[in-house]
Amino acid sequence: MSAEKVLAAMEAAGKPVKAGEIVTATGLDRKEVDKAMNQLKKEGRIVSPVRCAWEPKK
């Protein structure tokens, strides 16, 4: 599942990341990353500490 890959990439980065950085890190398509991030947002598994950047919820 791409949502798990996106979450793993965020955790590995250790800092808030933007969707473009996740695309580069995972090799997934941008649309897949956006869809996975929307799913993670709805589930409350990621938060945005700064504008346009996301990290796993602690």
C-alpha positions in Angstrom: 0.0 0.0 0.0 1.4 3.4 -1.0 0.1 5.1 2.2 2.4 2.9 4.3 5.4 3.7 2.0 4.6 7.4 2.3 4.4 7.2 6.1 7.7 5.2 6.2 9.4 7.8 4.1 8.2 10.6 6.4 9.5 8.7 9.4 12.8 8.1 7.8 13.2 11.8 6.9 13.0 12.8 10.5 11.6 16.2 9.6 8.5 17.7 8.0 8.5 16.9 4.3 6.7 18.0 1.2 5.0 15.8 -1.3 7.8 16.3 -3.9 10.4 15.1 -1.4 8.3 12.0 -0.8 8.1 11.4 -4.5 11.9 11.6 -4.8 12.5 9.3 -1.8 10.0 6.6 -2.7 9.9 6.7 -6.5 6.1 6.7 -6.4 4.0 8.7 -8.8 2.9 12.2 -7.5 -0.8 11.3 -7.8 -0.2 8.2 -5.7 1.6 10.2 -3.1 -1.1 12.9 -3.0 -3.8 10.2 -2.7 -1.9 8.5 0.1 -1.3 11.7 2.0 -5.0 12.6 1.8 -5.9 9.2 3.2 -3.3 9.6 6.0 -4.7 13.1 6.8 -8.3 11.8 7.0 -7.1 9.0 9.4 -5.2 11.6 11.5 -1.9 9.8 11.1 0.0 12.8 9.7 0.1 16.5 10.8 1.3 19.7 9.3 3.6 21.6 11.7 4.6 24.1 8.9 2.8 25.2 5.8 2.9 22.6 3.0 5.0 20.1 4.9 3.8 17.0 6.8 5.1 14.6 9.4 3.8 11.6 11.2 1.6 12.3 14.2 3.5 11.8 17.4 
